[in-house]
Amino acid sequence: MRLCRFGEGRLGVVEGAAVRDVTQALDVLPNYRYPLPAFDPLIANLSKVIARARAILPKAPSLPLAGITLLSPVASPRKLIAAPVNYQKHLDEVRDDKALHHNNPAHTITIHSAGLFLKATSSLVGPGEGVVISKPERRTDHEVELACVIGTKARDVSKEDALGYVAGYCIGLDITIRGSEDRSFRKSADSFSVLGPWLVTADEIPNPGQLDLQVAVNGEVRQSSNTKYLILGVAELIELASSFYTLYPGDVIYTGTPEGVSPIEPGDEIVATIEKIGTMRVKVRAHEDVHNHEGHEAHEDKSKKQLFTS
Ligand code: MN
């Protein structure tokens, strides 16, 4: 099943070029009270939500996919985990280009030495919300990545069992300001973690290690690879991550980007595609454009609130 979040906290099932509005399926979520749980409520209750969505699907209103604003399929992850230099050819291009490594040896070591890093959850947006360039004087790059959403609490999971802990997959964009600072700082600006266009449940992708992925900017292909070239695949990343910290439902793992990273600017359109997931279109905007547009923040807050109270 392809589950999307859209508009003001609505839930949809994607069927071809249409979205069936199954927001009422969120009624099965428990009424959480403060202190809120350490997981995303929708993902933690995914099987119940899907069962209700299937039951109401025949009478669910149908909307054209093209007309809706897609939000992050996971509203409230507690961790955005990311893998650095996890494709050999990307590591090679980082080593060969000073603009990418900035004389920082930490940027040119393998993932086995570098481990994983975290991105601020406040950087998370859906494709319909777009990317905002916050530091126009700095180089800001796209990184297309397979993103894996954890479905079940996981601690010290072996790679043999790891895929059983996955709720589903999305396309991720790990937007990055190049420079010498820590990755968690440069990659955590508002809107720098795009997740979308929807969650494809894990049953539809039994092998995440054999997926073509691609990104084009303004129609020009910049990155094109396959997840078979990942140094640590999804299962190995879950094994590594869960050996350090507990993974909770809704936690997202950005699995790393292949070669071909390049700068983006306001006005650009990023089109990212991953086999068996789909395609998402993401607009790049200038900081001033967003903050002069009154009402944007209010809309965003309302949409997040609605999911919690539904
Ligand atoms: Mn990345």
Boltz pocket constraint, residues with backbone or C-beta under 6 A from the ligand:
constraints:
  - pocket:
      binder: B
      contacts: [[A, 82], [A, 83], [A, 84], [A, 143], [A, 145], [A, 174], [A, 254], [A, 256], [A, 257]]
      max_distance: 6.0
